[in-house]
Structure formats: C-alpha cells, structure tokens
Amino acid sequence: MRKIILSMMVSLDMQIARADGNLDWFRSDAGFETEMLRLLRRVDGMMFGRVSYEMLAQYWPTAGASDATVSGGFSNTEVEKEFALLMNTVPKRVYSRTLKSAAWGPVTIIDEVDADEIDKLRRQPGRDLVLFAGASLASEFMRHDLIDEYRLMVHPVVLGNGIPLFQELTAERPLELQRSTALPCGVVLLEYERNR
C-alpha cells in the first residue's frame, strides 16, 4: 500500500509560517536540496491546499528553463532542473472549495477531503503520495488519520507566534522515528511513521 507523506517545514515551536504567512525564515543548502529530491523521487503524486499550490505555481512552471543562471537559490542548475522536472510532471491534486481552474499540472481540483476516496487512492498501485499543505488541510488529513509518514524539516528558529502545524488535532497519534538527519544549514529532518 502506498504511503501518504506529510512534508512540512516547521519552526522549533512547530509553526509552519509567521502569523502573516511569511516564510522568509526557511533555510536551505545542498543537503536540504538532496533531502527534498530524495522525497520527490519516491512519489508519483502530490497533494496541495490552494494557497500552497498557488504559491508554488508562481515559480515552478518556468524554473530550470535556462542553463545560464541558477535561480530560486539552488546550489546548481542540475539540481534546479531535476526539481523542476519532478515538480512540473508529477500529477497534482489540489483541495479547494474556491479554486475553479488551475494551469500548473497535470492537476485535478477536489473540493473536499473524502477519507474513503483517499484510502482507495492509497491502495492503488504506484509510489507514495506527498502532501504539501497548509495547516488546515494537514489538520483535515490528520483528523481522518490519513497520514502514514510525518516528514518534518525543523528549522532553527522559534517564531513564538504563527500558524501552528497541530492546530486542531485532538486524538493521540503514536509515531515511530524512522530517521533523523542534521543538515549543515541547521535544519533537522525528522521522519516519523504512523504506528498503526
């Protein structure tokens, strides 16, 4: 059975963004890029909330198009090109009640989280699925206990105030640590599997 992997950048106090949505506290380096590529290479589907989808859709469709320069802060053009290839070709599902059309594809727009439909999707043959979401969609997946792996990239900052990752979770979720990796930029990658 395929796994649904929640991939989130979080502060040490488990905020996913500042209160105003600002993400300028994220850190990156070649090690960070390697870990993100490791994730992208193992999935054949991406799931987004509307805000995350629209934010990434502003950059990825034209990323990696030029050999001349490295844009977006990548360590080299080869890394950026592989990222762009994967981000632009892997099928996407966007969960939104307001989004009516989407150009960055291949994409399917879905108006709500249906646990039975997602469980059927999980049981189809193929590689894992990654959830790149905001706090509300992540919470909805958690509420339905649909996340099989929590992949948290903990950045070395305490925001104190922001948008919390675990904002509405009321049920206990036993997890088992599968891997932890400290990156040179100070980010610590924690990979937990849902203990069912």
N, C-alpha and C positions, 0 to 999 in steps of 0.2 A: 504494500500500500504506500502511496506517495505521502510525503510529509508536507504539512503547511508550516512554513518557517516565518516567524515574525522577525524581521530585521529592523532594528531601531538604533538610532544614535541617541544616547541619553547622557545627561549630566550625572555627576556622582550622586546627586539627590533625586535621580530618576525623573527629571524634567526632559521633555522632548523638544521644547522651544521656550524662548522667553515668553512672557505674558502677551507681548505684541506679535508673536510668531517669528521673531528674529532668530536666525540660525548662525550668526557670524562667529559663534564660539566653537564651531566644529574644527577639528584639526585633521590634517591628512599628511601622509608621506608615502613613499614607495611601498612600505609594509602594509599600510592601510589599503592602498590600491590592490595589492596582492590578495589580501583577505576578501575584499569585495569581489574581485574577479573569481576567486575560488567559489564564492557563493553563486555568482551568476552562471558559472559553467555547469553547475549541478541542477539548475532549474529549467523547466520548459514552460513556465507560466508565471506571470507577475500579477499581483492584485494591489489596487490602489484605492484610496479615497480621492475625492475630486480635487482637493487642494494639492495633495502630493502629486497627483497626475499632472495637473496644470502647471505646477512649478517645474517639474522635470521636462514637460513637453516644450517649455520655452528654450531649453538648451539642447537636448539630445538629437532632435531631427537633423541638425546641421553639424553636430560635433564630429570630430575626426575626419572632416572633409578635406583638410589641407595638410600637405606634407611640410609646409614651410614653418609653421609655428605650433607650439603646444598651447592650447587654450584650456580654460577651466581649471588650471592649477595642477594638471597631471605631470608626472615625473618625466614622461617621454611620449612621443607621438604613437609608438606602437601600442602602449597601454591604452591611450585615449581611443585609438582606432578599435581595439578589441572591445573596450567598454561600449563604444558607440554601436558596433555591430550587434552585440548582445542586447543592449537596451532598445535598439530600433527594430529588431527582428523577433524577439521573444513575444508571444501573444500576451496581451494585457486584458485585465478585467477591471473596470472602474465602477465602484459602488457609489452611486449618487442619485438623489431624487431630483436634482436640478439640472444636471448636465444633459443636454439633448443631443449633442453631436461631439465627436472627438476625431481629430485628424491624425494624431500620433498613434500609429497602430503597428501591427494588427490589434484591434481593440474591440471589446464588447462592453456596452454600458448596462449595468444592472442596478435596478432601483433600490433593492434592499438585500440584506443578508438572509439567506434561506439555508438554515443548517442542514437540512436534508439534501438540498441541491449541492452544497459544498462537500458533504460527505460522499455523494456519488462521484463528484469530480475527483476527490481524493482517491477513490477506488479505481479510477480509470488507469490503464497502463501509461507509463511515462515517468519522467523525472519529477523531482519535488517542485513545489509551488512556493513562491516567496510573497509575503505580504509587506509592502512598503506603504504604511498607512499613517494617518494622524491618530491622535489619541482616541477619538470617538469610534472610528472603525476598528482599531485594535481592541478597544474595550468590548465592542459588539462581538468580535471573534472570540475574545476571552470569555465573555458571558455564556456563549454557546459551547465553550470548551473545544474549539476547533483548532487551536494552535498546538502543534506537535513539537516544535522546537522554538525556543526563545533565543535569539541571537542578538545580544546587546553589546553595542560598542560604547563603552563607558569613557566619556571624555573627562579630562582632569580639570573640572570646574564645578563649583557649587553655585547654582543660579539663585537659590533662595526663594524665588518666586517665578512661576512659569506655568507651563502646561504639563501636568503630571501624566506619566505613562499609565499608571494603575489608578485611574480616577474613579472608576465605578465597579471595580471587582470586589465582590463580597464573599465569594466561595474560595476555599483553600485550593491551591493547585500544587501538589507535590512535584518537584522537579529534580532531575539528576544532572549534575555537572558533567559534560562530555569533554570540554576543552576550555582552557583559558590561555590567552596569548597576550603578552605585554608588547606593544609596538613602540618603536623608537620615538614617535611623536607624543607619547604619554597616554595614548588610548589603550584601554584593556578590553579585549574581546572576550566575552563570556558566552559560551554556548551551552544551553541547558535543554535537556529533552524532557518532555512531559512524561511523568511516571504514572502510567495507567495501570 
